[in-house]
């Protein structure tokens, strides 16, 4: 017979469970809390992707509004339009989403294109009308 008791309500615990079947407390340490409900867990699992996407969208907005990407900035490069002006959000959206998707869809050929291009422009640069320069 199991003599193990819940540290919260002192009722006998069901063997092999982590939560008390009477008070839903975490059997080992009731101060940590109670068993999470299924709806809250479902809601959290479904909200997480939107929160990640929202956070990523803000980072992209800030970065692209400056006409650059975090990696290009980190490596001392910047993206400019062919006329030397700073690309806006729309140009960066075209470059980063449409252009890079096109580059990937054809087995990455769009990226390798820069190896053979005299100006080292990949497909995403050509699609958006941009070039990459070192600062």
N, C-alpha and C positions, 0 to 999 in steps of 0.2 A: 504494500500500500504506500502511496506517495504522501509524505508528510510535508512536502515543500509548500510553504505558504506565501501568499502575495505580501510584499512588504508595505503595501498601501492599505488594503482592506482586511488582511489576515485570513482570507478565505483560501481553501486548498486550490493549488494550481493544477491545471490539466497537464499531465506529463508531455514534454516535447514542444510546448508552446512558449512564445516569448511574451505574450500579453495575458493578463488575468481575464478570465471569461466573465467575471462579475463586475469589475470596475474599469476594464480596458486599459489599465495602467501597464507600462512596461515593467514586467515582473522583476527584473534585475535592479532597476533604479527608477522608481515611480516619479522622481523629480524631473526626469527627462521628458515626461509627457505620456500621453495616451496614444492608443492605436489610431493612425490616420484613417479617416473615412474614405470610402471608395470614390465618392463624387469629387472630393477635394483632390485626391490623387489623380483622377482622370482629368480634372480641370487644369492642374499644374502641368501634366504631361502635354496637354494640348495648347497651353499658353506659352510654354517655353520656346517653341520655334518662332512664334510671333515676336516675343521679346528679343530673341537673338536677331531676327530679321530687322526689327525696329532699330536696335543698337547698331547693327551693321549699316543700315540705311543712313543713320545720322553720321557715322564715320565717313561713309562714301560721300555724303552731301558736303561735309566740311572739306574733305580732301579734294574732291572734284571741283568744288567751287573755287579752290585755289589753283586749279588747272594742273594738278599733280596727283601722284599716288604716294602712299607712305613709303613704299620700297624705293621708288625713284628719289624721293627726298633724302632718305637714309643713305643712299649710295651716291649722292651728289649729282644727280641728274635732274633735268626738268623737261616737261613736255610742253612744246610750243606748237602753234599753228604754222603752216608753211610760210606765212608772211611774218613770222617772228612774234606775233601777239600771243597773249595768254589764252588758252582755250577755256571756254566757259563750261558750265555744268552740262549743257546739252551735248557739246562736242565730246566731253569726257564720258558721258553716258553712252554715246554712239561708239566711242573707241573701246571702252572697257566691257560693255555688255554685248553689243551687236558685233563689233569687230573681232573681239576675242572668241566669241562663240563661233563665228565663221572660221576663224583660224583653227579652232579645236575640232570642228566637225569634219574637216578633211584631214584627219589623222595628224594634226599638228603642223601640216605643211605651211600654214599661214605664219607660224613662228619661224620656221626654218627659212622662209623667204628672205628674211633679213640677212642671212649669211651670203646670199648671192646678189643682193640689191646694193648698188653703188652707194646709196644714202643710208643703208642699214635699216630700211623701213620694212616692217612686217605688215601683214594684211590689215591688222587693226589700225595701224598708222595711215595706211592708204585710204581705208574706208572713212576715217575721221578727218583726213587732211592734216595729220600731225607729224612732227618729227621729234626725236629725243636728242637732247644736247646735254653735255656735261657742263656743270656750273664752273 
